[in-house]
């Protein structure tokens, strides 16, 4: 029952989300995000991601779905604006565990970021890293807080 409820919530949220539009002018960075997926094996597992650019009050106006253009790959690399706080909404479920992780980081010109998340035991993890030469540098993710419990409005304060 828990999985059915979780999947229904994901469908409702993603059904209301618009598609993310990459910047077409100016400087940008990139982020590689795993494709949304569900594994229908014993235990039922999967993940889903949404993205947003925080507004001038450091809040999320709306979440966007990342269009999966490269269906033959497991990841999608998209352009993101620089100097902005990029918000990531990650849904994970595996076996009897599920979680939602929401965080933000500030993008920089020309950087190539990668998002990863996983469930280990009863703990959920999400991290953003930057590939610099052959080094992986972890980027600090700031937690988004629910500012209004009635509307679910999320902000970085």
N, C-alpha and C positions, 0 to 999 in steps of 0.2 A: 504494500500500500504506500509505503514511504517513497518508493521509486516512481509510482504512478503520479503522486502528487508533485514530486520534483520535476518530472518530465512535463506535466501540465503547466507548471510555473514557467519552465524554460520556454515552452511553446508560446505561452501568453506574452512573455517578455520579448522574445525575439520576433513575435508577430507584430508587435507595436514598434519595433526598432526600424529605423531607416537604414539604408546602405551607406557605409562610410565613403566619403568622397575625398580622394587624395588631393593634396595641393598641386596646382598646375603651373603656378608661377612662384618665383622666389626660391630662396634656399630651403633645403629640406634635409631630414634625416630619414633613415629607414628602420623598420622594425619587422622582424620575422616572427609570425604568430602561428601556432599549430592550427590545422583545420579542425573545425568542430567534428566530433566523431562519437559514435556509440558502438560499443562492442557487445554483441548479443550472445556472448558465451555465458557459462555458468558464473553467476555473481553479478553480471550486468555492470559495465563500467563505461565511462565516457567523459567528455569535456566539451565545454562551449565557452566562447570568448566574445566580449563586446568591447568597443572602444569609444572614447569620447575625448573632446578637447574641453578643458575647464573654461568656463566663462570668466568675465572680468571680476566677478565676486568669488572666484575659486570654487565654483559649484558646477555640477553636471546638469546641463539643460536636458540632454537626451542621450541615450546610448545608441550606437550604430553597429550594425552587423558588418563583418569583413567579408566581402564577396570572394568566393573561392574560384579564382580564375584558372589556377593550375591544379586541376583535379587529380593529375597523375602524381603529384607530390603530396607530402604530408604537412607542408607548411606553406604559408603565403607571406611574401615580403611586400610591404606597402610603404609608401612615402608618408611621413608625418611632418607637420610644420615644426620649425625650430623656435626655441625660446618660449615654448608653450608647455603647460602642464598637461601631459597625456594621461588619461585615466584608463585603466584596464579593469574589466569586470570578468572574473574567471569562475566558472561553475565546474566543479569536479564531483564525480560520484564513482564509487568502487565498492563492491560488496555491500556491507551495511553502513558504509561511511559516505557522507556527501558534505560538500562545503561550498561556500561562496567567498571568494577573496577579492577585495576591491582596493586598488592602490593607484598612486599617481607618481610620475617622475617628470623632470624637466628635460626636454630634448635639446640637443646641441647640433650645430651645423655639421653636416657630413658624417655624423656618427652612424654606425650600423648596430642596432640593438637586436636582441633575441629574447623572446618571452618563453618561460618554461614554468610548468606547475605540475605538482604530483601530490598524491596522498601516500604517506608512509605510516602504517599503523593507524592511529587515530589523530594524526597531525597532518594538516594541509600546508603546502608550501607553494609560493609563487615567487619567481625572481626574474629580474631583467638583467641581462648582461650585455657588455659591449665587446666586440671582437676587435682587438688592437694588435696588429701583426699576428703572432701566434698565441697571444695571451687573451684570457677571458677575464674581464674586469666586471665585477658585480656592481650594479647601480643601486643606490638607495631608493627604496620604494616607500613613499609616505602613505599612511592609512587615510582613506576617506571615511568621514564620520557621517552618520545620519543626522542631519540638522533638524528635520521635521518628521517625526514618526508617523504623522497622519498622511503625508504625501510621499514619504520615502526619499525626499530630497537629500542628496549626498554632497558634502563639501569638504575641502581641505582647509583646516584652520590651525 
